[in-house]
Amino acid sequence: MNRMHANRRIEDDGAMTLGLTPSNRHRGAHVCPWWAGYLLVNPLRRLLENPARILAPDVREGMTVLDPGCGMGYFTLPLARMVGPRGRVLAVDLQPRMIRGLETRLRRAGLQDRVEASVCDADDLRLASEAGSVDLITAIHVIHEAPDARTFLEQCRRLLREGGKLLVLEPRGHVKKAGFDAVLGAARDCGFKQLPRPEVHRGHAAQLLRAAEAAQGFEKSKISTGRAISR
C-alpha cells in the first residue's frame, strides 16, 4: 500500500496518531491500489475471512448498512444479499475504478437495486443526507487507512441512528494492539459505547454502539463521513 506524506499515522509502536498534510487529504494515508481490488474479491479469501460468518451476527433483513472502503465489493455483495429487497447498502470508496468494478459485479449478481455506490473524498463520505438513518457501519480493514481516524469516527456516529452499531475490524499485520486500543479510545470520546468484542481470525475486532447523546467532550463537526478506503 502507498504511504502518503502524513503528519501523523499509525507509528511503529502501534500508537494511533491522526492527521494528514493538506496537499494529501484527498488521497488518504496509504490506500490500497485500485488494481488490487480484483485480488481482494478472490473466492479463495473466504477460507481465511468468510463474509457471512463475520456479518451474520449483526445484519438483518431490511437494514440500511454502510460499507465504507467497499473496494469491488468483497463484503458489499454479501451485505446486499443479507439485507434483502427491503434493505439497502450504501457503498463508498475513494477510487472511481473500485466503484466501477463494484457496479459491474452487482449487475452480474442482480443486486444493483439494493446497493447505492458512490465515490467519496479522503475526509468526506459525502453522505450528509443519510444522517441518522444507518443501522450498521462495517468498517472492515478501513480505519488504519484513514487520514484522520477521529474524523472518520465522528462522522460515522452522525450517520448512525440511535442504537446503531459500528463494526470495526483491523488486520494485525497493519495495526498493533496499542494502535487499535487508541482507536477504541477515540471512539469512546466520540460517543460510542463498546460492546463485547467479536472474535475474528488474525485481526482486532470491536463492536461499538452509538450512544443516545454525544459523549462529554465530543466536538460537533460537519456531517460528511471520513474517507472510504479500499479493502
Beta strands, then each sheet from edge to edge (+ up, - down):
strand 1: 64-68
strand 2: 88-93
strand 3: 115-119
strand 4: 134-140
strand 5: 160-171
strand 6: 192-195
strand 7: 203-210
sheet 1: 3+ 2+ 1+ 4+ 5+ 7- 6+
end
